[in-house]
Amino acid sequence: MSKFQESNYRQKILEVNGLTIKAIHPVKKNIVRNISFEIGVSETIALVGESGSGKSLTALSLFGLQPNDIQISAGKVKFDNQLIYPSTESDLRALRRYSVGFVFQEAQSSLNPVISIGQQILEVLKNSGTAGVSTSEQKQKAMDLINEVEIDDPQRVFKSYPHQLSGGMKQRVMIAIALAKNPRLLIADEPTTALDVSVQSKILELIKSIQKRTKMSILFITHDLAVAFQISDRVMVMRDGCITDKSSTGSLHFEAPSSYSKELMKALPSWTKREKEQKNVSQVLSDPIVKVNELNTSFKLKKDKIFSRRKYFKALDNVSFALRKSSTLAVVGESGSGKTTLARTILGLCSAEISGKVIFHDTDILNCGRKLLRKIRANLQVVFQDPISSLNPRMRVGEIIEEGIKIHRPSLAKNDIDKKIRGILNDVGLSPDCVSRFPHEFSGGQRQRICIARALAVEPKVIICDEPTSSLDVLIQAQIIELLKQLQINKGISYLFITHDINLVSYFADDVLVLRKGKVVEFGPVEKIIINASNPYTQALISAAPKIPKYISRIFE
């Protein structure tokens, strides 16, 4: 660390001492307990912890954005040597207006869907001390901000609406909006969690380059230790509302890591972990259960003019591969590469122009009748990325699981169905008394277990997992992956596992299919494709994946 950096870190932009946050309704209890930390000028601190540890609540409460039934009960907070807690709401509002920027996890829900991107940036500019500036100058400033976050064609994006942009571009827009007020502190709350490795890498590089130019400080909240060590100058680990570990100033080195930090590190998936567990890929090649031959999927595009020729977007272009019995095939690629379209096409859920063959047990799914397709679907089930949106909030867990059983096995008696549901819940590590509860009463990891239980209810041979762990923290992810592996061993299930996590692929997959713009880049065993990668595109995906430095890993052993 340079002397200049050291002197900057001594100048504190944010100081938190003995902060305690409590819930006042429905039950009074402390959620965050007696935490203290500080952020220096131009410093990046990563706050790491699993879901429910209090990371986001801490950041929101510092600047008065916590829910109404939650309040700070003790402690002091200083911003640039000025006391902001205890303080008035008007002081906090001024601080949020001029000095603190926020970038949240889900860009789509943070942006207003009915206002153009340009207008949303202009709104922040007008409220941040540029009221006397002319409209043309404000528009130019908004265009400059779009340029600054490295978005191509700023004129088009300025006029676009959020739904017309990709996930990575929406997150860049959120960063542009946060930068519009020239903040001294940027709070980034899981800004890359749902993004693929390439986009994530670019967003992290963008944040760091802007920080270098503007000298702003960053509080970076994440559950990904690899991302935390990649972007930050210091790391703090949080659990159950308490800070369990802190690295020293200007260092990522933990003097004496807690058992919890060691547990987090141990849960990270990798090829090295796979080798240690002696869970290498079986050398005995089983027969294919699903074969895809020369699959093409094309979507009709809107006509420019009434009499113009119809145009098509080719989402899948001549895709061929095989999924072996009782094995895991990982499908990797950037956003828009055709991974989810491939899953939907195999399941017969894609309304597009399709050609080619999808063979399941000698039956072509794409060219069979409705009755036969219904029977086949009992053997092809799916687990989606977001469990809360894929579960009916008005149905109890028992009803959700029994729905598939009633459709595919209508002759089964009620007592037998109840017995089967209890057995399935036990298989996925949930208590039988969960049957009477609703999805909102469970945590994210438990909801994903319910989704897996629903898929298992009809005894499928293949489960398509579409990013099932991307929104889960590292410990819950490890539990879900271990559950899937155990089910594969016990029931012989095959997985088509869609993911953007290269480290997870190296740990969990037997074979890998790499897609790019709807085309197969390469297909083969995980050792060949990922561990000994030779294709430039695959190498680029692997290099973009965040990694923990070896000297850091040794501390936790």
N, C-alpha and C positions, 0 to 999 in steps of 0.2 A: 504493500500500500504506500502511495506517495505521500510526502509531507503535506501537499495541498489537500489531498483527500482526507488526511487525518485531521487537519484544521477545520475542514468542512463538517466532518462528523462531530467535532466538539461543539459546533454551532447547532443547537437543537431547533428543529422546526416544530416538533411535537414531543411533549413530555406527558406521560401518563403515570400517576402515582396512586397506588392503593385503590384502583377502580373496582367497585362492586356494583353489579347490575342485578336488579331483582324483578320478578314478576309480581304484580299486585292483584291479578285476577286470572283464573278463578281461585288459585291457591297462592298464598304468599311464600315465595322461596327465592333464594339467591341462585342466579343462573351463571353469572360471571363473578369470581371471588378474588378480590384483593390482587389484581394484576398490575404490574408496573413495567413500563418499557419506554424507550425514546427513539426518535428517528432524527438523524442528522440531516443537514442541508445536502442535497444531491445524493442521498443514501437510499438504497432499496432494501427494505426489510420484508422477508417472506414470513407470513403467519400460516403455519401448517397444522392440520388436524382433521379428524374424521367429521362426518356430518353430525350436527348437534353439539359440537364442542364449544360453540360460542364465538367462532371467528367473525362471521358476518355481523352478528349482533353487536360485538364490540366496536367494529368499525362504524356501524350506523349510529350507535348510541353516542359516540364521541362528538358527533355533529348534529345531534337532536333529531335523527331520522328513525328512531326506534318506534315500534307500535305503541299505541296509547296505554296498553295495560302493562308496559314495561318501563322502568325508570332507573336512573342512576341513584343509588342510595348512599354511596360513600366514595371518597377519593377526590383527586384534583386533576384537571386536564389543562395544559398550557399549549397555546399555539403561537409560535414566534414570541415567546416570553410573556404573552398576554393570557391571563386566566380566562378560559372559556367555559369551565365548569367549576363552581357554580357561575351561571351567567343567565342572561335573558334570551328569550326566543329571537328577538330582533337582532341581537349580536350574532347568534348562530346563523340566522338567515343571511346576514351580510357576509359572513365567513364562507358559507356555501356558495354565495353569489359571485364572490370575487376571488377566493383563494384556494378552494378545494374542488377538485374534479372527481367524478365517479365513473367507473366503467364496470357494469354488472355482467353477470354470467350469461344471461339469455338476452341477446341483443334484440331479437324479434319482439319480445314483450316489453323492452325498455323504450323502443321507438314507437312513435304515434303512427298507426297504420294509415290514417287518412290525411296526413300532412307530408308534403314532399321533403326529401332529405335537405335540400337547400333552405327551405323555410324553417326547419327544425334547428339548423345551425344558426340562421339569422336571428331566431328567437333568443338564443343564448347570447349572441353578440349584443343585441339590443338591451338585454338585462344585465350586461356586465360592464357598464361604464362607457359604451360607445354610442349613447343616445344622440350626441351632437354630430356624429359622423354622417355623411350623406349616404343615401340608399345604394348608390353605385359603388361607393367605397366599401360599404358593408358586404355587398355581394362579392366584390373582389377578394375581400378578406376571407369569406366563406369558401371561395374557389381555391384560395391559397391553402386553406386548412385541408381541403379534400386532396390537394396535391401533396401536402406535407405527409399525409398518411399513405402515400404511394398508391392511390387509386387511379387506374387508367381512365381516360375519357371523363374528366371532372364535369364537363358541360352536361353530359348525359346523366351522370349520377346526381347532379344538383337538381335535376328535374324529376328524377325517379322517386318511386315510393319504396318503403322497406321490403315489401314482398317481391319486388323485382330484382333484388340483390341476393348474392350468395351469402352463406353464413360468415365467411371470412371478411367479405366486403362490409356486411352490417356491423361487424365488430370494429372494423377500421373507422366506420362512420361514428360509432360510439366514442372512439378515441378522439376523433376530430371535434366532436361536440364538447368533450371534456376539456380539450386543449383551447377551445374558443375563448375561455376566460383567463388564459395564461396562468394556470393554477400553480401554486407553490408546493402543493401536495396532491398527488394522484392516488386515489384508492381504487385498486383494481381487484374486484371480487370474482375470482374464478373466471377470468376473461377468455381462457382458451380451452376450457374443459370439454366442450362438445365439438371442437374443431379437429380436423385430421392433422397428422403430424407435420405435413408440409406447411399448411396454413398456420398452425400453432407456432412453428419455428419462425415464420415470417412476422407474426404478430409480436412475438417476444423480441425479435431483433428490432422491430419498429419502435417498440416502447423504449428499449435501451438507447437507440440512436436519438430519439426525441429527448430523452432525459439528458443525454450528453450535451445536446444543443441548448436546452432550456434551463438546465441545472435544477429541475424540480425533484422533489423527494417522492418516493413511491412506497405505499403499503400494499404488498401483493399477497392476496389471500388465495390459498390453493390447498387441495388435498394430495397433490402430486409432489412427492419429495424430489423427484428428478428435476421437475420444472423449477421448484424452489431453489435448489442448489445451482441451477443453470443461470437464473436471472438475478439472484439477490447478492447483497454484500454481507447480510447477516440473516440467520434463520431462527425463528421461534416456533416451538411446538406447543400446541394447546390441546388439553384434554379435560372434559367435564368442567369447563369454565375456569380452569387454572393453567398457567404457563408452566410446563414441566421441564422444558429445556430452552436454553438461549446460547447461541454462539457468541464469542467475544467480539468486540468492536472491530469492524473491517475484516472479519474472518468467518469462515464457514465451519471452523473446527469446534466440536463439542468436547469440553474437558472430560466430563463423565456422563455419557448418555444415559438417560433413564431407561428402565425396562420397557416402557411404552414406545420410546423412539426406536429401540432395538426391534420391537415387534413390528412397527411400521416398516422398517428397512427390510426385515425378514420376509414380509408379505409381498414385496415387489417381485413381479414375474421376470424371469430371464432364463437364457439357455444355461448359464452357470448353475442356477438354482435347480433346473431340470436334471442336470448331470449329477448334482449332489444327491438328489432324491432318487437317482437311478431310474428315472422314468423316461428313458430314451424311446425313440420310435421303434416299433416292432419291425423286424426285418422280414417277417412273414407277411406277404402281400395278400390281403383278402380280396374276394370278388367285388366288383362294383355293385352298389345298390341303386345308384342314380347315375345315368350317363347322359350327358348333354352333347349333342352333335350339331355343329354349324348353326347355332342359335342366333337369330336376328330379331331385334325388337325396334320398331320405328313408330314414332308419335307424329300425328298430323299437326302441322303448324297452321296458324291463322293466315288466311289469304291477305295479301297486301291490297289487292283489288278484286272486284267481283269476278272478272273473267280471267284473272291471272292463273297460272298453273299452280296446283297444290304442291307445297313443299313439305318435306319430312325431316324430322330430327332422329338420327339413328343412335339410339341409346345403347344397343348391344350389336356388335358387328362380328359375325362369324365366330361365336364363342363356343369352345369345346373343352370338356373336362370330364372327369369321373370322380364320384364320391364313393369310397370303399366302405364296406360293412364294418361297423363298430370302430370307425375312425373319425378324425376331425379334419375337415378341410377348411382352412382359413381363406377368406376372400379379402384381399387388401387393395387399397388404392386411395387416391385423393377423393374429396367430395366431387360428385358429378362424374365419377368414373363408371357408374352403372351397377354398383354393388347391390343396392336395394331393388333396382329394376330387375336384376337377375333373380333375386329371391321371389319377387312378386310374379314374375313370368313362370318360374318353376311351380309356384303354388296355384297358377291359373287365375291370378287376381289382377292381371294387367290388361287394361282395355287399350290395346294398340295393335298394329299390324305385325304379326309374329310369323316367322318361318323357322324351319329346323326341327330338331327332335329333342324331347326330354323323356328318356326311357326310365321307368320305374318298374322293376320286376317284369321286364319284357313287354310292358304296356307303354305306348306313347301317350303321355298326359295331354299333349296339345291336340291330339286327334282321337279322343275317345268321347263316348256319350256322357250325358249328365249323371246317370245313375252310377256308372263305373267311376267317374271322376269323384263322386261323393264318397264312394268306398275308399278310393285311393287317398283322399284328403285325411281320412282317419290315421293314415300312416305318415302323413306329411304335416307336421305341426310347426308353429312359429312362436318365438318369444321376441317381443319388440324392445326397442331401446328405452322407451319411457313407460314404466309400468303404470303410473297414475292415469295416463290418458288411454291406456289399452284395457283398463278394468272398468266395468260399469259401476259408478259410484253409488247407485241405488240398489245394487244386488249384494247380498251377503256372500262371504267367501264360499260357503257350502253350495250356494246356488250357482256361482260362477263356475265351480269345478264340475258340478253335476250336469250343466247345460250340454257339454259335449258328449257325456255318457248317454243322456236321454236321446240325443240325435242319432248317434252311431250304434247304440245298443239298447233300443227301445224295449226289448223284452225283459230286461234286468229288473228284478223286484226292488222295491224301495229299501228294504233292509240290506240287500246286497250292495246297492248304490252307496248307502251311508257307510257301510263297512269298507268299501273301496276308497271312499273319500278320506276316511280316517287313515287308511294305509298309505295313501298318496301324501297326505300332510306329514305323516311320520317320515316318509322317504325324503322329503325336502327340508326336514328339520323344523317343522312347525307343530305346535300343540294341537290336538284334535278339537279343543274348545274354540279354536279360531273360526270354526264354521259359521258361528252366529254373529261374527263381527264384520264391519264394513271396511273397504280398502283404506279409507282415510285414517283409520285407527292404527295403521301399521307404519313402520319406518320404510325407507326406500329399498333397503336390502330385503326386508320381509315381503314387500309388495312384489319384488322380482321373483322371490321364491313361490309366491302365489301364482304368478304367470307361468312358471315352470311346472307347477302342480296342475294347472289347467291344461297345459300341453300334454302332460303325462297321462291324463285321465282316459284318453282313448287309446293308450298303449301304442304310440307311434314307433315306426322304425327309423324315421329321420326327423330331427328337429332343426329348423332354420333359426339361428340366433342372430338377430339384426342389432348389432352394437349393444348387447344386453348389459354390459358393465361400464359403458363409457361415462355415465353420469354418477357412478358410485365411487365412494372413497376406497382407498387401497385395501383396507382390512375387509370391508364388505365384498369388494371385488374378489379377493383371495378366497373368501368363503363360498361365493357363487361358483367360481371356477372349480374349486374342490368338489362341490356338490355335483356339477356337471360331469366331472371325471368319474366320480363314484357311481353315478347313474349309468354312465357308459359301460363301466366294468360289470355292474350288476345286471343290466337289462340289454346290453349290446346295441345301444342307440348310436346312430351316426349323426354327426353335427356338421351343418354348413354354417360356419362361424364368420359372420361379417364383422370386421373391426378395422380401426385405424391405428391400433396400438401394436407396434412392431415387437416390442418386448413381450407382450402377451402371446403373440403368435409363436415366437421362438420357444415359449414355455409350454403352450397348450396344444399346438397343431401338429398333425402328422404330415399333411400335405398343404401346399400353399398355391393359390391362384392369384396372380397379380394382374389387376385390370387398370387400363389407362384409356380414357375417352371411349369406353365401350369395347375396347379390343384387349385380347389376352396378350400380356407382355411375356409372361412365362408361367409354367405350371409344372409342379414336381414336388419331391419330398422336401421337408422343411430344412434339412441340412444343406441341400443343394441350393435352394432358392434364397434362404435368409442367412444361414450360418456361413456359407461359402458363396455369397452373392457375386455374380459376375456381370449381370445386366446393369447398365448405367442408371436406368430409372429406379430399379430396386435398390441399388446402392444409395441413390439420392434419398429415397424414403427412409432407409436405415440410418443414414447420417443425420437426417432431420429429427429423428426420435431423441428426446431428452435422455441424457445418461448421467448417472452419479459418478463423479471422479473416484478412481480406485482408492486414493488416499483417504477419502471420506468413508468409503465402504468399510475399510479396515478398522476404523474407529468403532464401528457398531458390531464387530465380530466378537 
